Every structure is written in C-alpha cells, then in structure tokens.
Amino acid sequence: MRIYRLLLYLYPASFRADYGDEMAAIFQVQLRAARGVARLALWFAVLHEVIMNAPAVHWDILKQDLRYTFRTLNRARGFALTAILVTALGVGANTAAFSVADFVLLRPLPFADPDALVRACEGPRTGAGWGCMNELSPANYRDFKAMSSSFEAMGAFTGGAANLVGFGEPRRLAITPVTPDVLRLLGVTPALGRGFDAREDDRRTAVISYGLWQSQFGADPSVLGRTVRLDGVPHTIIGVMPHGFYFPTREVQLWTALTFEDEDYADRTNTYIHAVARLKPGVTFEEARADLEVIAARLARDFPETNAETGISFFRMRENMSPRFRLMLMALGGASLCLLLLTCANLANLLLARAAARERELAVRAALGAGKERLMRQLVTESLILTLLGGAAGLFVAVVGVPLFASLVPDTLPIATEPVLDLRVIAVAALFTTLTALGFGLFPAIRAGRRTTFDARREGVRAGGGAKQRLRAVLVTVEVAMSVVLLITSGLLIRAVWQVQAIDPGFRPENVLALNMALPRPKYDKPLQRVQFYDRVLARVRALPGVHSAAFTSGLPMVTTGLVTAIEIPGREKPVRRRDVVSHRWVTPQYFRTMGIALRRGRDVEDGDRGDRAWVAVVSASFAERYWPGQDPIGRTFRHLDDTRTVVGVVGDIKVRGLERTSEPQMYLPAAQAPDPFPGGFDPKDLVIRHSGQASALVSAVRQIVRAIDAEQPIADVRAMDDVIAGETASRRGQLQVLGVFAVVAILLSAVGIYGLLAYTVSQRSQEIGVRLALGADPARVGRMIVADGMRLALFGIAPGVLGAYAAARGISALLFGVAPGDPATFATAVGVALLTVLAGTLVPAWRAMRLTPMSVLRAE
Amino acid sequence: MKTEAESLLPLPPVTFHILVALADEDRHGYAVIKDVAARTGGTLKLSPGTLYRSIERMVQQGLIREISSRPAREIDDERRRYYRITPFGREVAMAESRRLAQMLDLARAKGLAPRKV
C-alpha cells in the first residue's frame, strides 16, 4: 500500500490531492480481491498505468497552463514584449561575444593535440615578452633543434609570396616554405597525396591548400603530379591539405619545401625563419622554455659577436596574437557579462512589477481553491515561456551578431575568420536568464501562498510591500551603475580611436592608388632587366589621363613594416646590431611627390641616378638627426652593404610601422642603384599612382599596360592608400562598435528599468497623489517629486558606476593610446548621457502623476 | 457553425463510457469503474489513473460536476467523491450517440455491419 502511495507521487501534486485518496482506496479493494498470480498481475497493471497516466496528467495541466499563459501574456503585451526583448538582447549579445572570445582565446587550434604546439623565434636576451623581435637564423635554429631535449619534433618555416603561373590568370600567392617536419608535427594529414619528405627530389614540390585546389584547380582530383610555375620555377604538386587547415596564417595557400644549404648556416645574423615545435609528452611549457634559455645562454657565450644580445622568444601557438587583442576580448567579455547582469536585473525588475500587479489575481485564485503548488506551476510555466521566447529571439540576435565580431579575430592565428556560434555559451546565458525568471517569477506565488487571502483582497491594488520596492530600487541602481561603466569605457575607447586617427602618417594618402607587381626571379635577376621594366611601366602610366605622378617602391608604409638594415658612418664605431637599424626603401623617381612626403632639403631621386653615376640616398629628418645632429646632412656619406652613398636630400618622417607604433628613421635609395646580386625581397614591387580620376578605370588601364610589357606578370593587392590608413584603425573601430552597441543597449535597459519602477510607484501612490491634487497641490510640484525620485536612484547608481568605470579603464589602459583612464571630458559626457536618459525615463510617469484626478483614481479602484 | 457540444466530438471512448455510467445516477469513482466493466462484459476495465484523469478533464469541460450531497451515512465512505452528469454533459453524450448512429448507418449501407433486427 505504501508503495502505491509512493507511485502516486509521480502525479502532479494538485491531482494527487484531489484524487489520491480515492485511487488508493480503489487499489486497496482490488488488492484485497486479488490472490497469488492475480495479485502480481495487479501490480504490473498498476505500474503500467501510473507510467502511462502520470505524464499524461502532467501534459494536461501543462496544456492548460500554456493556454492560460498565452492568454495572460497577450493581455499584457507590453510587458511580454519588453521581457522577451530584454532577454533576447542580453542572451544574444552575450552569446555572440563569448562565442568570439572562446573562438579566439580558448578553443583548441585545429591540429592534433594542439596544446603541445609551440613557436619560437629570437627575442631579447633578457626577459620574455610577446612576439618575435627577430626571426631565427638557420644556424641558431639548427643548434636549438640539436641541443634541446624537450621536443618531439621541431621544424622551420619562412614567409613568402610567389607569382603562380600555369593555370588561369597569373596570380600572386602567399606561400610558406616549410621543412619536412612541419606538416608532420602539426599532425594533419593531407586530404590528397602526401606532405614533404626529407628526400632530395622534394625540393621542387608543392602542397596546396584546399581553397586553392577549389579555386584554381576546380577541385580536380588528378591535380597531383601536375606542374605549376612559382616565380618561373616549376614545382610538382604532391598534396592537397584538408579544408580548414591554415598554417601559419589564413592567407597562405601553398607550401613548398624549405631546405638549407651549407652557406645558409654561415651567418648567424641571417635571420629569416620561424620555428614550430611539438613538446614531448610529459614536458611542460615552462620546462621547455628553461631548456631553450640554457641553450640561448650557451650560444651567447660561444658566439658573442652575433648572439650576445640574442635570446629566445618562446610561446604557445595558441597565443600568437598581440596582447591588445587578448585584452580587448577580455574587456569585451567583461562588458557582455555586465550586460548579462543588467539583463537579469531588468528582467527581475519587470517580473517584480508584474507580480505586484497580479497579486490580487493570484490571491483571488488562491481563495477560489487553487493550491499553492498549482499557482507556482502556473507561474513557472509563464516564466519559462517568456525566457524560451526571449532565448529563441536571442539566438537569432547571436546568429546575426557573430559575423559582426569577425574584426575581433586576429589574423595571426591559424583559424578561420568567421567565428562559429557556441551552443555551450547559449546554454549558459539561457540558464542565467531562466534562473532569474524562475526566481523572480515565483516571488509572487510564494507571497501569495504566505499571505492570508483575505488581507490581499482587502488591500486591493495597494498591495506590494516596501521590501519589494527597495529590492526594485536596488536593481535599478545596479542597472544604472553597469550602464555607466559601459558608457564610460566605450567613451574612452572612442577618444583613443580619435587620437589614433589624428596622428599624421607623414604622407598624404588621399588619391593614391597602390598595385603590387613583384618581379619574379630568376627571370628578373639582372638590375637592368628590372630597371627597364620600371621605366617602361612608369612612362606609360604617367601618360594616362588623370595621373599626376607614379613611382615604384620596395614597400608601402604600414603594409610592409619591416625591411630594416644597418648602416655605417665612416669614422664611427661599428653599429650595434638590432638597435641601430634604419628602415630602407628602394624607390624610383617621383616617389615622394606621389606619396605626398614632404621634401625638406636637397633633391628627390632623379632619373639620372643610375648605376654608373655617384650612388646617392635620400634620408628622413630623424635619420639626419640621429647621425648628424645639428649639422647639414646634405653631402654626408655613409656605407650601406658594401657601397658608399652620399645624402642628396632630406624628407619628412613617415609612420612606416603603423600609426600606433614607433618607426625607425627612414632611408630611400634609387632603384637603379641596386647592387648585383640583390635579394629579391628588396626589389621595388609596389606601384603607387597619385591620380585625380576613377580608380577602377585606372586599374584596368594599368593592367593593360603591364600585360603588354610582360603577359605573365600578375597584379595583386590593388588598394587605395586611404584604405590602408583606415585599416590601421579598423580593428579598433570594430571593437568599439561592439562595445558601443553594448553601452547603448545598457543605457536603454536602465531607462526602461527606471521608467518601469516609477510608473509602478505612481500607480501605487495614485490615490494619495490624486487626493493631494484635489486638495490643491501644485501639479508641477508632484511632477518634480516623481522626477526627483528617479534622479535620486540614478545618482545612487552613477556613483559606483563611475568608480567601476575608472577601475575598468585602468585595466584596459593599454588600449587607450594615451587617453587617461580618468579622462574628465569622457566621464562628464558619459554621466551626462546617463542622466539625460534616466530623465527621459522619468518624464512619462511624472506626466501621468500630474494628470491624476480623484475621480480617475476611484474609477480605477 | 458547430455548437459547443459538437466541438468536443468525437468523444474519447472513456469519456463517453463515463457519461453513460453517470446518465442514470450519481456515482463515485469506483462505482463508475464497476459500472463500465459490467456494461461492457468486463472488456473495458478502467484503471483509477485513467478514470481520474478523464474525470479531471471532464469537470473542467463542464461535462460532469462533483456533488456535495451524499448518500446515507452508513453506506458512505468519506474519502469518496460523487459525480453527476451536467445538462451540457447530457447534450454532448447525445450528440456523440447521434454521431455514432450515423456512422453505423453508413457502414450498414455498405454491408459492413449487421442489419437492424
């Protein structure tokens, strides 16, 4: 019998209360009548019946509750829509933000056992920081590899680009030469064919990316064994990497075999490779770092000439991104957490307000015999439906939102640009809001259960205690505080972007078009061949209508940020490597005029600066100041490589490395005065054109000109210098957009919160206000009182908000580009915006209070 | 336009049986089970769960109601609750009977059921 009673607990409590006793009684009768096998059969029948019926009864009640819920929500459409919208914004924004943060910061890289993958390059001798100071030289790499005991495998790779000829249009490709170990140690097997072997005949082979296979070879499975020409050199395709394989970055489409000859090991300062390695099982990252540091110390002792200042920079492959990205993502995570809390506070507030309005209804239902359990169940259903709808809308917001966050994915990581929506995050955000909804949704039911129903009915709509009012006021102040934090931090970041945008790049980017046409070696091995190409292209381009000037350079500012070299001043000690370097560019005449770089003294590079004339150089102002402080640099000489050059001109400094970075002094050398042999990487390859016409028409005209001169020469990376400058602040602006949207949503939510609270207060006090007005109180004073109530709440929220914002700003000061974390203008503006928004939220309730009359109050009662 | 009674048709068999059982007198739950079993020759034995789930729904639909008048104290069990068919319940039961009769006529016309005796 007791077992049967227990079984009845599977039914809803209200059903059990109504029919449990009778069912038990019937069962008792049946049990008494049954003997032996019949009794066993009865038990089976009972079990079967409970299992079939109990869920059905639950479903009946759920259907009823759902019907009731939709009816009530339909009646309170404003409330329902607000609650759903609030939940959708909170859940959606959160899911999107955390999906991106997770994608960039946490999700394992798409390689086998990715946590064991590390990268190494040269860093400062003491201390470790992010990133590489320099690439490795093959000799140092060889020694690190041979002497370390922490790695299962180590490989090297370098960066590059090549003209791909042989299939379709000639194309400029990002390629990466890798040693045979690299693809193997990443643990990714090619989708087709094989990776590289240490075999001799792999020298002229290539592995292509899935994307290139699709786009250039039409996903042809017989691509293996075909020959492509890379910068004129035939390579045989031996493999195709799988979809989603990126190494070392997204852009790379093709891998060739990297091999070292004896002469590559000769110079330890010949740095051009990166190392990637896999830790041995059981070896920790720190142990491996210590291992490498010991080796670096030994190399510094053995080769003090070259290695005295050379340490090792060693980091996990996962962490190959600038600290700014990491910080920004963390800030974003914090902001979205703020927003989630705000959402929950707002939802709680809405539900409390609604609970107050429904107290009477619930009391009446309780009085009519609805059990507490039944009411709770009803309210739970309501809360769940609200959050379910809100969550679904939030999912939609997240789906729409995630692509907007693509600018937050750094391009230094081997992952796709497009972050994917993370369902786990959705689950967490949904859980938060659901818990809030349940917690605050049940509040009224608990109250209704506790109170004597008689009291509630007598009190009528004036029900609703002071404790709950206080709770709501606290929630509102929390909302205001959170939104002030968001407003101030995004305001500071806006100022930082302005500050960066206001930096003078040193050149005039407007109306400058740049096209990349790297001349392949060995086709253009001889200096004369290249000079002829430049001359012929420039002569025809300059003749085009709308073209003011045109020139070639070996690297665009902010695009090619490296290309540094050392020089020697006669009569001075040898330069210290790695500190005393200058940025250098090989340019044709008209470069300064085209880029809009100011010529301060002397002259430009001229057509006459050929190999058979005196070798000259144009230097930047900071270059002159560094080597000949306070003196006239014109006519001075210095040595570069093995040549002596005379300074003939001084130009203004430009921001070679980017707006936010410090750049080395610059030196410009005539393209026609290049030594022979000359490394291909230093060749002028970017054609810059100052024009006053349609860029698109210009591009096709240039294409025709180049095709007529060399049909196999591709043109890549067509860009306006304007866009290059804009790109400098793109990631900042992308991040800012997200944060800005958060801040706007936050302040709107707070305004809704304040409005809701005051509207409720007014309805609570309507009788009192109505009587006061009837007795001759000044309506304006009543209105002022309501507004003052709201503003008091706002001030309570603003104070901790300002403090929190200051703390947050200190945390992200690295992102602020010199804007003080306590920047008064930003703080004042943000607080002003917050106050105005709150004020707007108070106006409607205040207006409503002023229009109350005793009659309308009585009628409402 | 359907009448309110017709909107409930076709009735679930259990609902119909309960209505029939309550048509001539007020009964408590166990009496309904016994009545249905007797009238169907033991082929339909309602379990308490099925019965009370149906009763709960029928009360809400207004087909039956719980009554407070009770039989003489000596034959009463105070745990028992008695149910009575409402006029609306009667109306629905009759509508269902008509529907069933029409179905039977259709079947007869095609030789799928024995002719009326």
Contacts between the chains, C-beta under 8 A, distances in Angstrom:
chain1	res1	chain2	res2	distance
A	11	B	49	7.7
A	15	B	52	7.2
A	15	B	53	7.8
A	15	B	56	6.6
A	18	B	52	7.6
A	18	B	56	7.1
A	19	B	29	7.5
A	19	B	48	7.7
A	19	B	52	4.0
A	19	B	55	7.5
A	19	B	56	7.4
A	19	B	81	8.0
A	21	B	79	4.5
A	22	B	28	7.4
A	22	B	29	5.2
A	22	B	30	7.4
A	22	B	48	7.4
A	22	B	52	7.2
A	22	B	79	5.8
A	22	B	80	6.4
A	22	B	81	6.4
A	23	B	29	7.8
A	23	B	48	4.1
A	23	B	49	7.0
A	23	B	52	6.3
A	25	B	30	7.2
A	25	B	77	6.9
A	25	B	79	5.3
A	25	B	80	7.5
A	26	B	29	6.6
A	26	B	30	4.8
A	26	B	33	7.0
A	26	B	48	4.8
A	27	B	48	6.6
A	29	B	30	6.7
A	45	B	47	6.8
A	46	B	47	7.6
A	49	B	47	4.0
A	49	B	48	7.5
A	49	B	49	4.7
A	49	B	50	6.8
A	50	B	49	6.0
A	52	B	49	7.5
A	53	B	47	7.2
A	53	B	49	3.4
A	53	B	50	5.9
A	53	B	53	5.6
A	54	B	49	7.2
A	56	B	53	6.1
A	57	B	49	7.7
A	57	B	53	5.1
A	57	B	56	7.3
A	60	B	53	6.8
A	60	B	56	7.0
A	60	B	57	6.2
A	64	B	60	7.6
